[in-house]
Every structure is written in structure tokens, then in C-alpha cells.
């Protein structure tokens, strides 16, 4: 009944919700010297958007082996919101309806991270995570962002070796790295054509708002992890009046999208590494890596030097010193994981039996990663290959664990110019920014920066919290603050700190068996994306 009452109104009003963002984008693009985005939408454009809003999703059971309440559908969205009468692409959507319609507040959208992370299964996953009160309040809504999964996926048709994107700087191989970056950009352009330039965070936010209107809702609530915090903040900037309750977990600094955020991985790895040396030294009797942080540090770098001279073999795989550095960045998301990695490497280096079962997975990314990272803000990426050489050399000195990986040349150096400039996030939408103190992927300063940009936000910091992704943690303080906000809409009156509780994270997540791609914020995933 509620949806029938709202739908006619929203069919008329959706253009008013979308048009201001499009017009603003055009003005910003002109000022920034980007490709012109066009003038404000005409009446023909408005009419074309109304046609999209009138869609009626054909909900059906997603899979026979999954719960019947988990429903899927597709809608069509404009490839280019400047010309919605043109080419259309598919947006795959999902839902689990409120368990108590009489207590229903609205819809809760989710994004798991990325860029390039599919979110269609998020309602199924979050149903087991959210408390009963939140399940009663919301229809849980998932979607694959444009270019991802079942939403008109883009491809670059890369060979396995070309997917190896985090490359250490070496003088002897730098020209090959430049050629690789140029070839990836060329292949993406050739394979995905005109679609490529429209796979952006701004357009995904517009897709979300179109979906809001199709669902017959005045506003959406939103829960985004990692890259999803950037998507959520862009949505609040484009459609501030459409945002209801917004949770942003493990936050991206919008001003550093995207080259700066990749470089922040190296910045965040150093304090995490130092923390690890202290933890391992305090447990020297158990692990034997050294009884002071300095000795633990020496143990690690001795292994790197040894692997540089002769790769360390474990389970039939040879690990170079660069491999060891790269793996350690991912391993120190958890002090225990970092310790287990070094213990096994030390055994193998000494010729003793060792296992690589707990080593971080290889770090690869889908084509949709590059489309967003390069399209969102081409101005952040130098066109001069030599600038990447200089930065990689300098940052290896500043951040020896991962600095050269993060700053070396990437395909974005050879990408086409962005259609629109990067979004400047600066609004008063009420939201909750949630951040672990020890998150190497989106370090604490990144979350603090987003909190500053979102003038209406409050920040929840988990002191001693480690790893990428906070909610749920099994920590009553942390989980309680988030669930209370989702259930009541009431933000804390001031910024809040909770202290991490030993074992809470593991206890909350040990039984999860979700089949997932690398890179989202759950501990069992490889930390290769935002």
C-alpha cells in the first residue's frame, strides 16, 4: 500500500532529484577543464528519466538453493545520464523484505567495497549480521554496481600476468612496467569501448537514486564498507535530501581518490608493521623472532635480503624479497597473521618444513577496479612516466615495506580524461563514520578526513581495533552504537571511542563461509582493494 501511494509522486519528482546533480556536474567539469558534461537536463531528458522510474522490477527467487525470501531482479539505467534517451545498461538488484511490515522504516542499501566488489548478495549476508530490530526496520537492498558482476560487466580481457598490478620499483624493469600500464589501458579501451568512461562512482550514485525512485522511496539508508564509504559520501553530496541513515565503515578520504588512497596503503603499513614488531617481541618465547622490536625488525628484513639473493621455497612456490614485502603488508592487518607469516618464512629459509596455507592471497583486481579508479579523477594521475619513477624511489625510502609498490606506474597514467571532475565532499548529511585505530588499508587519518568533510557526521573510533572493516566485531560497545543508530536514527551526541576487546573480532566472524572475492573488509579476504 505504501509503495502505491508514493510511486506516482516519485515518478514526477525523480528528475528533480537527479537533475541538480547533473547540472552541477556540468559546471564543475567546465571549471576543471574536463570533457564537457552538457547543460542542465532538458524536458526531453526529464521525460526519459521518468520512463526509467516507471519500471516495475520482476522480483523472483535468486537461486533455488538459497532462501526464498532472497529475491533478485534487474532494472535498466542510462549509460550516460547526460543523454538518458541513449544506450541503456542493466543494474542487477536484490532484496530481503522487512520481517515486520508494521515496523518498517524504509530501505537499507549496501556496498561491500571495491571498486569492483559485487554487492548482490549483501542482503543475504547482512541478514545474519544485523539484529532483529534492524531486520524489522528495513528492506535490505543489494546491487552490483555498474560494470560489475551481473550489472553489464566491463572487461579488459587481460592475461593472468597483466592482472599482477602491484609491482615493485626496479630500474631494470621500470620500462616494462610502463609498457604494461599502457597496454592495460589500451586493452580496456579496446574491449569495453564507449561504456568504459561511464563506469564511475558518480554514475553509480545516480543509479542508486534511480533505484530509490523505482522502489517508491523518498529516501534511502545506506551501509558502505571501504570503497563503499566513498560511494556513500558521493551519494550524500549529489543527493543530500535523499539520504536517511548512513553508516560508513573503514573510510576513504575523498580528497585522495584515488592515487593518494593507494599510496596511503604504504603509509598505513608502516605503523602496523611497527606495532607487529612490538607484539611479536613480547611473545618471543612462543615465536622466536626476537625479544625486542628491533630484533624482530631485523629478523624480517634479513629474510627479505635472503629471499632477494635466493627465493625462499614453500609448498612449491618461490618467494622473492619483493614477494615477502608485499605479503607482509597484507599480513600485518593482524599482528598474529603477520607473525605466522614470518615464522613460516623463517622455517623455510632455514631448510625446515613450512606451510604457506595462511599466506595472503595473490592481489589481483577486476577490470571494473581500473574503470573507477582511473575514471573518477584522471587529474590525480600524472601523464609523465618519469614522475612515477621518482615517486616510487622516494616512497620506498619513506615506506620501505610497500612504498614503491604503491607509487609505481599504474594504467591510469594512460587512461582517457575523466568525463566529470572528482566529487568534492562537503555537506551536512547526518552519518556515522566507523573506524579501527589500526587499519592499514584505510588508515585512521583517512576516516578522520571523511568525518571532517561530512559536517553532520559523528565518528566512532575503535581504540586498539585492528584490520579493515569494523562492523560487526563482537564488541558490545562498537556493535551497539552502530545498531542503535540503524534502529533509531539517533546519532551519538558527540564522537565516540570504544576499546577493542580481545578475541571479539574472531568470535564474531569465525563461522562465516561466504564465497567472496578478494578485497572487501572481512578478515578472510585479501586486502587488495579499498
C-alpha positions in Angstrom: 0.0 0.0 0.0 2.8 2.4 0.9 4.6 1.9 -2.3 1.4 2.5 -4.4 0.9 5.8 -2.7 4.4 7.0 -3.2 5.1 5.8 -6.7 3.1 8.4 -8.7 4.6 11.2 -6.7 8.2 9.9 -7.2 7.6 9.3 -10.9 7.1 13.0 -11.3 9.8 14.1 -8.8 12.8 11.8 -9.7 14.0 14.2 -12.3 14.1 17.0 -9.7 16.2 14.7 -7.6 18.6 13.8 -10.3 18.8 16.9 -12.4 20.6 19.2 -9.9 23.5 16.8 -9.6 23.8 16.5 -13.4 23.7 20.3 -13.8 26.3 20.8 -11.0 28.5 18.1 -12.6 28.5 20.0 -15.9 29.5 23.2 -14.2 32.3 21.6 -12.3 33.5 19.8 -15.4 33.7 23.1 -17.3 35.7 24.8 -14.4 38.0 21.9 -14.2 38.7 21.7 -17.9 37.3 18.2 -18.1 35.3 17.0 -21.1 32.0 19.0 -21.2 29.2 17.2 -19.3 26.4 19.1 -21.1 24.0 21.7 -19.8 21.2 21.2 -17.4 18.7 18.4 -18.5 16.1 19.4 -21.0 12.4 18.5 -20.8 13.2 15.6 -23.1 15.9 14.4 -20.7 13.4 14.7 -17.8 10.9 12.7 -19.8 13.5 10.0 -20.5 14.2 9.7 -16.8 10.5 9.4 -16.0 10.4 6.4 -18.2 13.1 4.7 -16.2 11.3 5.4 -12.9 8.1 3.7 -14.2 9.9 0.3 -14.3 8.4 -2.5 -12.2 11.1 -4.9 -11.1 10.1 -8.6 -11.7 11.2 -10.0 -8.3 11.9 -13.7 -8.2 13.9 -16.1 -6.1 17.6 -15.6 -6.7 18.6 -19.2 -6.7 16.8 -22.5 -5.9 19.4 -23.4 -3.3 19.1 -20.0 -1.5 16.2 -18.8 0.8 13.0 -17.9 -1.0 13.0 -14.5 0.8 16.2 -13.5 -1.0 14.8 -12.1 -4.2 16.5 -10.7 -7.3 15.5 -8.6 -10.3 17.1 -6.2 -12.9 16.3 -2.7 -14.0 17.6 -0.6 -16.8 19.6 2.6 -16.1 21.1 5.1 -18.6 24.7 4.5 -19.6 25.1 8.3 -19.7 22.8 10.4 -17.5 23.5 13.4 -19.7 21.7 11.5 -22.5 19.3 9.1 -20.8 17.4 8.6 -24.1 20.5 6.8 -25.4 22.1 3.5 -24.6 20.8 1.6 -21.5 22.7 -0.8 -19.3 21.5 -3.4 -16.7 21.5 -3.0 -13.0 21.2 -6.2 -11.0 19.4 -5.7 -7.7 18.3 -7.9 -4.8 16.3 -7.6 -1.6 15.1 -9.2 1.6 11.9 -7.6 2.7 11.3 -6.3 6.3 10.4 -9.1 8.7 7.8 -6.8 10.3 5.9 -4.6 7.8 4.1 -2.7 10.6 7.5 -1.6 12.0 9.2 -1.0 8.6 11.1 2.3 8.3 12.4 2.1 4.7 15.2 0.6 2.6 18.8 -0.1 3.6 21.2 -0.2 0.7 24.6 -1.9 1.0 28.0 -1.8 -0.7 30.8 -4.3 0.3 33.8 -2.4 -1.0 35.9 -2.4 -4.1 35.9 -0.7 -6.5 34.7 -3.8 -8.4 33.1 -5.6 -5.5 29.7 -7.2 -6.3 27.0 -6.4 -3.8 24.1 -8.5 -5.0 24.4 -11.0 -2.1 24.8 -8.4 0.6 21.2 -8.7 1.9 21.7 -12.4 2.4 24.9 -11.8 4.2 23.7 -8.9 6.3 20.6 -10.7 7.3 22.8 -12.9 9.5 24.6 -9.9 10.8 22.0 -7.3 11.6 20.0 -7.6 14.9 16.3 -8.5 14.7 15.3 -4.8 15.3 17.1 -3.7 12.1 15.7 -6.5 10.1 12.3 -5.4 11.1 13.0 -1.8 10.2 14.3 -2.3 6.6 14.0 -3.9 3.3 17.6 -5.0 2.8 18.7 -3.9 -0.7 21.8 -5.2 -2.6 23.1 -4.4 -6.1 26.1 -5.0 -8.3 27.4 -1.5 -9.2 27.5 -0.7 -12.9 30.3 -2.6 -14.7 30.4 -5.3 -12.0 29.1 -8.8 -11.7 25.6 -9.0 -13.3 25.3 -5.3 -13.9 26.6 -5.0 -17.5 30.1 -6.0 -16.5 33.1 -4.4 -18.2 36.2 -6.4 -19.2 39.7 -5.6 -20.2 40.5 -9.1 -21.4 43.7 -9.3 -19.6 46.2 -12.2 -19.4 46.9 -13.5 -15.9 50.3 -11.8 -15.8 48.7 -8.5 -16.8 46.5 -8.7 -13.7 49.6 -8.5 -11.5 49.2 -4.8 -10.8 51.2 -4.1 -7.6 54.7 -4.0 -9.0 57.8 -3.1 -7.0 60.1 -0.5 -8.5 63.3 -1.7 -10.1 65.4 0.3 -12.5 65.8 -2.8 -14.7 62.1 -3.5 -15.0 60.6 0.0 -15.0 60.3 0.3 -18.8 58.4 -3.0 -18.8 56.1 -1.7 -16.0 55.3 1.4 -18.1 54.6 -0.8 -21.2 52.3 -3.0 -19.0 50.4 0.0 -17.7 50.0 1.4 -21.3 48.8 -2.0 -22.6 46.2 -2.4 -19.8 44.8 1.0 -20.6 44.7 0.2 -24.3 43.1 -3.2 -23.8 40.4 -1.8 -21.5 39.6 0.9 -24.0 39.5 -1.5 -26.9 37.4 -4.2 -25.1 34.9 -2.0 -23.3 34.7 0.9 -25.8 32.3 3.8 -25.1 30.9 2.1 -22.0 34.3 2.4 -20.2 34.2 6.2 -19.5 30.8 6.0 -17.8 31.8 3.5 -15.1 32.3 6.0 -12.3 31.3 6.4 -8.7 29.1 9.4 -9.5 27.1 7.4 -12.0 26.8 4.5 -9.6 25.4 7.0 -7.0 22.9 8.2 -9.7 21.9 4.5 -10.3 21.3 4.2 -6.6 19.0 7.2 -6.6 17.1 6.0 -9.7 16.7 2.6 -7.9 15.4 4.5 -4.9 12.7 6.1 -7.1 11.8 2.8 -8.8 11.3 1.2 -5.3 8.9 4.1 -4.4 11.0 5.5 -1.6 11.6 9.1 -0.6 15.0 8.4 1.0 17.5 5.6 1.4 19.5 4.4 4.3 22.9 3.1 3.4 25.8 1.0 4.8 29.0 1.0 3.0 32.4 -0.6 3.7 35.7 0.7 2.5 35.2 1.9 -1.2 31.5 1.8 -0.2 32.2 4.8 2.1 33.3 6.8 -0.9 30.3 5.8 -2.8 28.1 6.7 0.1 29.7 10.0 0.6 29.3 10.8 -3.1 25.7 9.9 -2.8 25.2 12.3 0.1 26.9 15.0 -1.9 24.8 14.6 -5.0 21.5 13.8 -3.2 21.7 15.2 0.3 17.9 15.3 0.7 17.6 11.7 -0.2 20.0 10.3 2.4 18.5 9.0 5.6 20.7 6.9 8.0 24.2 6.5 6.7 26.9 4.2 8.1 30.4 4.5 6.6 32.7 1.8 7.8 36.5 2.0 7.2 36.5 5.3 5.4 38.2 6.6 2.2 39.4 10.2 2.3 37.5 11.7 -0.7 40.3 14.2 -1.4 42.7 11.3 -2.0 40.7 9.4 -4.6 42.3 7.5 -6.0 46.1 7.7 -6.4 46.5 9.1 -2.9 44.4 6.3 -1.4 46.6 3.6 -3.0 49.7 5.4 -1.7 48.0 5.5 1.8 48.4 1.7 1.9 52.1 2.2 2.2 51.7 4.9 4.8 49.3 2.7 6.8 51.6 -0.4 6.6 54.5 1.2 8.5 52.8 1.8 11.8 51.1 -1.5 11.5 54.4 -3.2 10.9 55.9 -1.4 14.0 53.0 -2.5 16.1 53.6 -6.0 14.9 57.3 -6.0 15.9 56.3 -5.0 19.4 53.6 -7.7 19.6 56.0 -10.4 18.3 58.8 -9.3 20.6 56.5 -9.6 23.7 55.9 -13.2 22.6 59.5 -14.1 21.8 59.4 -17.3 23.8 56.5 -18.6 21.7 57.5 -17.5 18.2 61.3 -17.0 18.4 61.5 -13.9 16.2 63.4 -11.7 18.7 62.9 -10.4 22.2 62.9 -6.7 21.2 61.1 -4.9 18.4 64.4 -4.0 16.9 65.4 -7.7 16.8 62.1 -8.7 15.3 62.5 -6.0 12.7 66.0 -7.3 11.8 64.6 -10.9 11.5 62.1 -9.8 8.9 64.5 -7.7 6.8 67.1 -10.4 7.0 64.5 -12.7 5.4 63.8 -10.1 2.7 67.6 -9.9 1.9 67.9 -13.7 1.9 64.9 -14.0 -0.5 66.4 -11.3 -2.8 69.6 -13.4 -3.1 67.7 -16.7 -3.5 63.9 -17.0 -3.4 62.5 -18.9 -0.4 60.6 -22.0 -1.4 57.4 -23.1 0.4 54.8 -25.6 -0.9 56.4 -25.5 -4.4 56.2 -21.7 -4.6 59.3 -19.5 -4.7 59.1 -16.1 -2.8 61.4 -13.3 -3.6 62.2 -10.4 -1.3 59.6 -8.3 -3.1 57.0 -11.0 -2.6 57.8 -11.1 1.1 57.4 -7.3 1.4 54.1 -7.4 -0.5 52.7 -10.3 1.6 53.7 -8.7 4.8 51.6 -5.6 4.1 48.5 -7.8 3.9 49.6 -10.0 6.8 50.0 -7.1 9.3 46.3 -6.3 9.2 46.5 -8.7 12.1 49.6 -9.0 14.4 49.0 -12.7 14.7 48.8 -13.2 10.9 52.0 -11.2 10.4 53.7 -13.4 13.0 52.6 -16.6 11.4 53.8 -15.5 8.0 57.3 -14.7 9.3 57.5 -17.8 11.3 56.8 -20.0 8.3 59.2 -18.0 6.1 61.9 -18.3 8.7 61.5 -22.1 8.8 61.6 -22.4 5.1 64.7 -20.2 4.9 66.4 -22.5 7.3 65.5 -25.6 5.3 62.9 -26.7 7.7 59.3 -27.9 6.8 57.0 -24.9 6.4 53.5 -24.2 5.1 52.0 -21.4 3.0 48.4 -22.2 3.9 47.9 -19.0 5.8 49.8 -16.7 3.4 47.8 -13.8 1.9 46.3 -14.5 -1.5 47.7 -13.0 -4.6 46.5 -9.5 -5.2 44.5 -9.1 -8.5 41.7 -6.7 -9.4 38.9 -6.9 -12.0 38.5 -4.5 -14.9 35.9 -2.6 -13.0 38.5 -1.6 -10.5 40.5 0.3 -13.1 37.5 1.9 -14.7 36.5 3.6 -11.4 40.0 4.3 -10.0 41.0 5.9 -13.3 37.7 7.5 -14.4 36.8 9.1 -11.1 39.7 11.6 -11.1 42.1 11.4 -14.0 43.6 14.7 -12.7 45.1 12.8 -9.8 47.3 10.7 -12.2 50.4 12.2 -13.8 50.8 11.6 -17.6 54.6 11.6 -17.1 56.0 8.1 -16.5 59.2 9.5 -15.0 57.1 11.1 -12.2 56.1 7.6 -11.1 59.8 6.5 -11.1 60.7 9.4 -8.9 57.8 8.8 -6.5 58.5 5.1 -6.3 62.1 5.7 -5.4 61.3 8.3 -2.8 58.4 6.4 -1.2 60.5 3.2 -1.0 62.8 5.2 1.2 59.9 6.6 3.3 57.8 3.5 3.5 60.2 0.5 2.9 57.6 -2.2 3.2 55.3 -1.1 0.4 56.1 2.4 -0.8 57.4 1.5 -4.2 54.5 -0.8 -4.9 52.0 1.9 -4.1 53.7 4.7 -6.1 54.9 2.8 -9.1 53.2 3.5 -12.5 49.6 2.3 -13.0 47.3 2.1 -16.0 45.6 5.4 -15.0 48.7 7.2 -16.4 47.5 6.3 -19.9 43.7 6.5 -19.3 41.4 8.8 -21.1 40.4 12.0 -19.3 37.5 11.8 -16.9 34.2 12.9 -18.2 33.5 14.7 -14.9 35.8 16.0 -12.2 36.2 14.3 -8.9 33.4 14.9 -6.3 34.3 17.4 -3.6 32.5 16.0 -0.5 31.4 18.8 1.8 27.9 18.5 3.2 25.9 18.3 6.4 24.2 15.0 5.9 23.9 13.1 9.2 26.0 10.0 9.2 28.2 7.7 11.3 31.8 7.1 10.3 33.2 4.0 11.9 37.0 3.3 12.0 39.5 0.9 13.5 42.6 2.6 15.0 44.9 0.0 13.3 43.5 -0.2 9.8 46.4 -0.2 7.2 44.0 -0.1 4.2 42.1 3.0 5.0 44.2 4.4 7.8 42.7 6.3 10.7 43.6 9.7 9.2 41.5 8.8 6.2 38.5 8.2 8.4 39.1 11.4 10.2 39.3 13.3 7.0 35.9 12.0 5.8 34.4 12.8 9.2 35.7 16.4 8.7 34.2 16.6 5.2 30.8 15.3 6.4 29.9 18.2 8.7 26.8 16.4 10.1 28.6 13.2 10.9 29.8 11.6 14.2 32.8 9.4 14.4 33.1 6.1 16.2 36.8 5.1 16.7 37.8 1.6 18.0 40.9 2.1 20.0 43.1 -0.9 19.5 40.9 -2.2 16.8 42.9 -3.9 14.0 42.1 -4.8 10.5 40.0 -3.4 7.7 36.2 -3.4 8.5 34.7 -2.9 11.9 31.0 -4.0 12.0 30.2 -6.5 13.3 33.2 -7.1 15.7 31.5 -8.9 18.6 32.4 -5.8 20.6 29.3 -4.7 22.5 30.3 -1.0 22.5 31.1 -0.9 18.8 28.2 -3.0 17.5 25.8 -1.4 19.9 26.5 2.1 18.7 26.0 1.1 15.0 22.9 -1.0 15.6 21.3 1.7 17.8 21.8 4.3 15.0 20.3 2.0 12.4 17.3 1.2 14.6 16.5 4.6 15.9 18.2 7.1 13.6 19.7 8.9 16.6 23.4 9.6 16.2 25.6 9.9 19.3 25.6 13.4 20.7 29.4 13.6 20.2 32.2 11.5 18.7 32.6 8.2 20.5 35.5 5.8 21.2 35.2 2.2 22.0 38.1 -0.1 23.1 38.7 -3.3 21.2 38.0 -6.4 23.1 40.4 -9.4 22.8 39.1 -12.1 20.5 35.9 -10.3 19.7 36.6 -10.0 16.1 37.5 -13.6 15.7 34.5 -14.7 17.8 32.1 -12.6 15.6 33.3 -14.0 12.3 34.8 -17.4 12.8 31.8 -19.3 11.4 31.3 -17.3 8.2 31.7 -19.3 5.0 30.7 -16.7 2.4 32.1 -17.2 -1.1 33.7 -13.9 -1.7 36.1 -12.0 -3.9 39.3 -10.6 -2.5 39.4 -7.1 -1.2 36.3 -6.4 0.9 36.7 -5.7 4.5 36.1 -9.1 6.1 39.3 -10.6 7.6 39.3 -13.7 5.5 39.6 -11.6 2.3 42.9 -10.5 0.8 43.3 -6.7 1.4 43.9 -5.8 -2.3 41.2 -3.2 -2.7 39.6 -0.4 -0.7 
